[in-house]
Amino acid sequence: MIGIQEIVVTALFIAALVYVGRIIYRSFQAKSACGTNCKCSVDFSDVELKREN
């Protein structure tokens, strides 16, 4: 029979695995130069777009 202690220990172990897995997953994500809400100071006004007909 499974007791409450085994359930708590198993839940904590799974939570720890998820936490470590998330840290590892985020370490492999691409890091952008700008944050999500910043505005880069790049001027694109002189850039011409090529259009294909």
Rosetta constraint file for C-alpha pairs under 8 A:
AtomPair CA 2 CA 6 HARMONIC 6.42 0.50
AtomPair CA 2 CA 7 HARMONIC 7.34 0.50
AtomPair CA 3 CA 7 HARMONIC 6.64 0.50
AtomPair CA 4 CA 8 HARMONIC 6.19 0.50
AtomPair CA 5 CA 9 HARMONIC 6.08 0.50
AtomPair CA 6 CA 10 HARMONIC 5.97 0.50
AtomPair CA 7 CA 11 HARMONIC 6.07 0.50
AtomPair CA 8 CA 12 HARMONIC 6.14 0.50
AtomPair CA 9 CA 13 HARMONIC 6.08 0.50
AtomPair CA 10 CA 14 HARMONIC 6.17 0.50
AtomPair CA 11 CA 15 HARMONIC 6.12 0.50
AtomPair CA 12 CA 16 HARMONIC 6.10 0.50
AtomPair CA 13 CA 17 HARMONIC 6.26 0.50
AtomPair CA 14 CA 18 HARMONIC 6.21 0.50
AtomPair CA 15 CA 19 HARMONIC 6.14 0.50
AtomPair CA 16 CA 20 HARMONIC 6.16 0.50
AtomPair CA 17 CA 21 HARMONIC 5.88 0.50
AtomPair CA 18 CA 22 HARMONIC 6.01 0.50
AtomPair CA 19 CA 23 HARMONIC 6.38 0.50
AtomPair CA 20 CA 24 HARMONIC 6.25 0.50
AtomPair CA 21 CA 25 HARMONIC 6.02 0.50
AtomPair CA 22 CA 26 HARMONIC 6.04 0.50
AtomPair CA 23 CA 27 HARMONIC 6.22 0.50
AtomPair CA 24 CA 28 HARMONIC 6.79 0.50
AtomPair CA 25 CA 29 HARMONIC 6.81 0.50
AtomPair CA 34 CA 38 HARMONIC 6.17 0.50
AtomPair CA 34 CA 39 HARMONIC 7.60 0.50
AtomPair CA 34 CA 40 HARMONIC 6.82 0.50
